[in-house]
Amino acid sequence: MNLQTMAHKLGMEDAAAAFREEWDAIQQTLPAGGPPFLRPEQVARDCETALLPADMAQAVAAAAQRVAANDALSALAWYCHCRLFGEEPAHPDLKSWPLPTRALDRDAGLFYVLVLLSGIPNMQRVHRQRGIPADVIRETVLNLKRCMEREDYFLRTGHWGLSPRMFGWLMNHWRGVLYQLGRLQFKPGPFRGKLRVFRNRGTGAVLALAQDGLTFRANGEMHEGSDAARAPDGWTSTLEVTGTEIAGFPIDPRGCVVRRQMRLPARDWQPALAPEDPILEIHIPTGPPPMAHDLCGESLRRAMAFFPKYFPDRPFKAFVCSSWILDPQLEALLKPESNLVRFQKEVYLYPLLGAGATMNSAVFGLGTKDIRTAPRRTSMQRALAEHIEKGGRLRSGGCFLFPEDFDWGTQVYRSRGVFSTSANAR
Ligand SMILES: CC(C)(COP(=O)(O)OP(=O)(O)OC[C@H]1O[C@@H](n2cnc3c(N)ncnc32)[C@H](O)[C@@H]1OP(=O)(O)O)[C@@H](O)C(=O)NCCC(=O)NCCS
């Protein structure tokens, strides 16, 4: 079946371009009996391997039957499978892959569940090659169920399924690059922060300096918008690293950049982290359970043992996270016993641009626009709604934590850092 026919039959003409690449070549390989991964016995086995409970497996099996009975849906399912799990897997932007809503109505969110299930052999191959322990596979794979019953497709429609965005996210689990270790998830990647970090050779103290040419507000938050540099309170960072000296604007581990240039003798400070360095991203799946302080510490401890053992080819310099939960303002807005606040105190925070819609959705519910009618059931909702009503803005934040500094519960960068012993800097 050609691409236009498929798109027309499924009422997806507008989005068909997302499937153009390799469409014809892939269709030539479609087996006569349709995609084998849609056969009932195969679907049942895959649901079992993916740890889907019986009621979910039944819904997935019913959706598989509908897809198998429809030649356009079968052609599309085969295309998605081959593109992602074929001999030369591609990395398309899955957010642009539409849901076949017209053809599958309430089952549309199960379409990409079927595609994911079809990739189980590929995922198992990676796990086998790396020798990943069964308990980690279990924790990691269970994210499919969790996403199907908690994330945006379910919240929007009330039916189990995956949005294209969550499908894309779960491909990380399925490609064997992301692992859940207790409460947190980890994924190797390059450091994308706009800062450089140095470590004092004598004291071991860590200091982050903002990259050159970034614009901040007087209070050290990042400035947004193209005219930021011209804003009345805008100022621009500089960073100069020579063989003898490092001169730049320091980032307080509480997450703001200080408008006071520091000059460090290069012989005393060695580079510790720079853009593109290998890091381990931290991801925090939606609760419950909460991100309890001890559980987070335990997850990080597990990651420090897991990655060197199973991914010796992916050494990492630091743990890094970017999220609305790292908005440095939260420390002042939430209760001190809040898990988010306690997490923030254990890491070195740095400013990022606004969190806006992400935070609104995460805190007040998907698509919340009007703060006046947003729910105020939890202390966070009440505190953030009040903050916004008073003209405050929510932001994003980033953080890093070096494994060699890991001492969970001691707030290492606040208790032992340059900002508590400023004598280290001249
Ligand atoms: C991250 C998460 C697990 C933290 O929850 P937590 O451990 O309960 O966090 P805290 O202890 O700081 O919560 C303090 C208060 O805010 C509430 N709260 C926490 N997260 C909330 C959220 N997303 N929306 C509304 N209220 C929230 C808690 O219920 C608690 O309320 P209470 O004082 O009335 O009992 C939770 O926010 C969540 O599931 N978020 C979605 C996933 C996410 O955003 N991950 C980060 C992206 S990388």
Ligand as a Chemical Component Dictionary entry (heavy atoms), coordinates in Angstrom:
data_LIG
# 
_chem_comp.id                   LIG 
_chem_comp.type                 NON-POLYMER 
_chem_comp.pdbx_formal_charge   0 
_chem_comp.three_letter_code    LIG 
# 
loop_
_chem_comp_atom.comp_id 
_chem_comp_atom.atom_id 
_chem_comp_atom.alt_atom_id 
_chem_comp_atom.type_symbol 
_chem_comp_atom.charge 
_chem_comp_atom.model_Cartn_x 
_chem_comp_atom.model_Cartn_y 
_chem_comp_atom.model_Cartn_z 
_chem_comp_atom.pdbx_ordinal 
LIG C1  C1  C 0 8.385  14.570 41.496 1  
LIG C2  C2  C 0 7.277  14.151 42.471 2  
LIG C3  C3  C 0 7.268  12.647 42.657 3  
LIG C4  C4  C 0 7.528  14.853 43.817 4  
LIG O1  O1  O 0 6.497  14.533 44.714 5  
LIG P1  P1  P 0 6.761  14.545 46.316 6  
LIG O2  O2  O 0 7.873  13.618 46.639 7  
LIG O3  O3  O 0 5.451  14.317 46.974 8  
LIG O4  O4  O 0 7.244  16.053 46.537 9  
LIG P2  P2  P 0 7.244  16.954 47.838 10 
LIG O5  O5  O 0 7.513  16.150 49.089 11 
LIG O6  O6  O 0 8.183  18.065 47.577 12 
LIG O7  O7  O 0 5.759  17.505 47.902 13 
LIG C5  C5  C 0 5.392  18.556 48.793 14 
LIG C6  C6  C 0 3.914  18.802 48.652 15 
LIG O8  O8  O 0 3.613  19.100 47.265 16 
LIG C7  C7  C 0 2.727  18.113 46.738 17 
LIG N1  N1  N 0 3.147  17.794 45.370 18 
LIG C8  C8  C 0 4.304  17.182 44.965 19 
LIG N2  N2  N 0 4.321  17.052 43.637 20 
LIG C9  C9  C 0 3.163  17.598 43.205 21 
LIG C10 C10 C 0 2.626  17.774 41.920 22 
LIG N3  N3  N 0 3.279  17.357 40.814 23 
LIG N4  N4  N 0 1.440  18.375 41.807 24 
LIG C11 C11 C 0 0.768  18.812 42.895 25 
LIG N5  N5  N 0 1.229  18.670 44.157 26 
LIG C12 C12 C 0 2.422  18.074 44.304 27 
LIG C13 C13 C 0 2.833  16.925 47.674 28 
LIG O9  O9  O 0 1.659  16.142 47.632 29 
LIG C14 C14 C 0 3.016  17.631 49.013 30 
LIG O10 O10 O 0 1.749  18.164 49.371 31 
LIG P3  P3  P 0 1.219  18.256 50.893 32 
LIG O11 O11 O 0 2.260  19.079 51.645 33 
LIG O12 O12 O 0 -0.103 18.958 50.783 34 
LIG O13 O13 O 0 1.132  16.868 51.419 35 
LIG C15 C15 C 0 5.898  14.618 41.942 36 
LIG O14 O14 O 0 5.912  16.013 41.784 37 
LIG C16 C16 C 0 5.580  13.998 40.611 38 
LIG O15 O15 O 0 5.130  12.870 40.536 39 
LIG N6  N6  N 0 5.815  14.749 39.493 40 
LIG C17 C17 C 0 5.615  14.290 38.148 41 
LIG C18 C18 C 0 6.903  13.778 37.542 42 
LIG C19 C19 C 0 7.875  14.889 37.309 43 
LIG O16 O16 O 0 7.495  16.028 37.152 44 
LIG N7  N7  N 0 9.167  14.549 37.270 45 
LIG C20 C20 C 0 10.197 15.508 37.071 46 
LIG C21 C21 C 0 10.513 15.625 35.646 47 
LIG S1  S1  S 0 12.203 15.106 35.363 48 
# 
loop_
_chem_comp_bond.comp_id 
_chem_comp_bond.atom_id_1 
_chem_comp_bond.atom_id_2 
_chem_comp_bond.value_order 
_chem_comp_bond.pdbx_ordinal 
LIG C1  C2  SING 1  
LIG C2  C3  SING 2  
LIG C2  C4  SING 3  
LIG C2  C15 SING 4  
LIG C4  O1  SING 5  
LIG O1  P1  SING 6  
LIG P1  O2  DOUB 7  
LIG P1  O3  SING 8  
LIG P1  O4  SING 9  
LIG O4  P2  SING 10 
LIG P2  O5  DOUB 11 
LIG P2  O6  SING 12 
LIG P2  O7  SING 13 
LIG O7  C5  SING 14 
LIG C5  C6  SING 15 
LIG C6  O8  SING 16 
LIG C6  C14 SING 17 
LIG O8  C7  SING 18 
LIG C7  N1  SING 19 
LIG C7  C13 SING 20 
LIG N1  C8  SING 21 
LIG N1  C12 SING 22 
LIG C8  N2  DOUB 23 
LIG N2  C9  SING 24 
LIG C9  C10 SING 25 
LIG C9  C12 DOUB 26 
LIG C10 N3  SING 27 
LIG C10 N4  DOUB 28 
LIG N4  C11 SING 29 
LIG C11 N5  DOUB 30 
LIG N5  C12 SING 31 
LIG C13 O9  SING 32 
LIG C13 C14 SING 33 
LIG C14 O10 SING 34 
LIG O10 P3  SING 35 
LIG P3  O11 DOUB 36 
LIG P3  O12 SING 37 
LIG P3  O13 SING 38 
LIG C15 O14 SING 39 
LIG C15 C16 SING 40 
LIG C16 O15 DOUB 41 
LIG C16 N6  SING 42 
LIG N6  C17 SING 43 
LIG C17 C18 SING 44 
LIG C18 C19 SING 45 
LIG C19 O16 DOUB 46 
LIG C19 N7  SING 47 
LIG N7  C20 SING 48 
LIG C20 C21 SING 49 
LIG C21 S1  SING 50 
# 
